[in-house]
Amino acid sequence: MGITIQEASRISGLSAHTLRYYEQIGLIHQVGRDTGGRRSYTQPDLEWLDFLTKLRTTGMPIADMCRYAELRRQGPATAAERRRMLEAHRERVLERIAQLSEDVSVLDYKIDFYHAMENS
């Protein structure tokens, strides 16, 4: 037994509109339906949505996410390609983290500068 789109929205943090959009563009498979024809999300659906959210918040473009989802649907034969995609994405994320770390250092320097100026 699954949960409604409203419950899936609440749990995932994604709007119902986004959930329908993700289904429309193939990021999530055709979600099952209950006897009334309403979408019925399962625990594996929620886990996949959580993973997609992590990909999105780390800056993976929707087109790459769609490619990854398509490869996933093709099964184990695509494992190496999916791994390579994730490794390349991880590298971009690590580069972004390093840049943000440098940016924070500049901010810290300026904050310290103004503290010193205020205390003079």
Number of C-alpha atoms within 10 A of each C-alpha: 7 15 17 16 20 15 14 23 19 12 12 17 14 16 14 17 11 12 20 17 13 18 14 12 12 15 22 20 14 12 16 14 14 14 8 6 8 13 19 18 21 16 12 9 17 16 12 16 22 16 12 21 16 12 18 14 10 15 13 18 12 15 11 14 17 17 15 20 18 17 16 15 12 11 9 10 10 14 13 10 13 18 12 11 16 15 12 12 18 15 12 15 15 13 12 14 12 12 12 12 12 12 12 12 12 12 12 12 12 12 12 12 11 12 11 10 9 8 6 6
